[in-house]
Amino acid sequence: MNSLWKRLITMLSVVGIMTMLTFVFASSTNREFERRQYGDLYWHVEEDYAVITGCINGYDLDVPLEIPAEIEGYPVKVLAGHFGIGDGDSSQIVIPEGVTTIREDTFGESTIQHLTIPSSVTLIEPGAIAWCGDLEWIEVASDNPNYTSIDGMLYTKDGKELICCPSRLVADKDIFFIPKGTERIHRYAISDFPGNHDMLNTLVLPEGLTVLEDRAIFGAIIQNVYLPSTLEYIGKNGLWVVCSDVYYAGNRGSFPMLEKDALASNNATKITLHWDAPYSSEQAPLPTPTLTPIPTPTPVPTPTASPAPSPSPTAAPAVSDPPGEAQTDPAPVQGPMALLLLGGGGLLFAAGFLLGRKKHTGKDN
């Protein structure tokens, strides 16, 4: 067989295999898992383990929801929720040893009051415990390798990164101090704060804190927020609160880098930012600093350039359409049809080239 034909067949085979693999990959990544029911829980199988995806509507709030360590021979490793509104809330959920992952929004908007993280949990995704207006306390097993509890708040094991501050923990407080040693506040760590309760008067973030991630303090109801001079970065909506005054301990020139809409209010309240507003150490009364609000810059008028005179255009000759015919622009070929036409044209070109070559030479190569 002609070597050119062999190469053409090989190329077509490779293209066909790649197309088939693409469809297989797409179907596998978009596959839907079979939803099953076990008692009051919904679950499905991923690989060789069970994933809990919620509980039945109307679950008794006064009865602790105990998640099994195994279902039908599959170890329970993932909580994917959610256990919030519309999925049957419980004030207490018992997570067994063996669970390794708590995914985003698992406990979003739930009525859970107490949460205990076992030692086996090694991944808690951002927002896994958010908008929980009744949450009072988070406990973590002492031998958990990645997480710990400080004063009822969820932290990374080194105590430097705040993951979740329970809403009820600070409800009805006049002043609440985030613990010293906190260097980073994760996304949704302080959300709906303090839940559906009275407004928190003052939140104090400690010296040493450097980063507020995107939406770190989100939807919070706080009258005053104190930011430390060590703060270096505030992400998008990093401080998105019902708030009127934000006090910064440093001077204006050292204010942290802000992403777009880093400081925003979730109502019509205008946030006023003050400089040079240091505060005292934890648990001591805050001083009354001499505050300097941010001056509103006077907009500089943009000069209007005089337009250059334009030359008089020369009228183009009129073009009339042939009688009975309408002039239309050809529509571009798009999407799969273009690929089909291009592929077919390429095959016809290759076939014509090979036939012409054979006819010209009179023999196979």
WOCORCOR-V768559 format. One record per run of one state. SS is the DSSP state (A for helix, B for strand, O for the rest). FROM is the first residue (numbers start at 1). TO is the last residue. If there is no record, write none. Layout:
((SS | FROM | TO) (SS | FROM | TO))
//
This chain:
((O | 1 | 2) (A | 3 | 29) (O | 30 | 35) (B | 36 | 38) (O | 39 | 40) (B | 41 | 46) (O | 47 | 48) (B | 49 | 55) (O | 56 | 64) (B | 65 | 66) (O | 67 | 69) (B | 70 | 71) (O | 72 | 73) (B | 74 | 79) (O | 80 | 91) (B | 92 | 94) (O | 95 | 100) (B | 101 | 102) (O | 103 | 113) (B | 114 | 117) (O | 118 | 122) (B | 123 | 124) (O | 125 | 136) (B | 137 | 140) (O | 141 | 146) (B | 147 | 150) (O | 151 | 152) (B | 153 | 156) (O | 157 | 160) (B | 161 | 164) (O | 165 | 174) (B | 175 | 177) (O | 178 | 183) (B | 184 | 185) (O | 186 | 189) (B | 190 | 191) (O | 192 | 199) (B | 200 | 204) (O | 205 | 210) (B | 211 | 212) (O | 213 | 216) (B | 217 | 227) (O | 228 | 232) (B | 233 | 234) (O | 235 | 238) (B | 239 | 242) (O | 243 | 244) (B | 245 | 248) (O | 249 | 251) (A | 252 | 254) (O | 255 | 256) (B | 257 | 258) (O | 259 | 262) (B | 263 | 265) (O | 266 | 271) (B | 272 | 275) (O | 276 | 291) (B | 292 | 293) (O | 294 | 334) (A | 335 | 361) (O | 362 | 365))
//
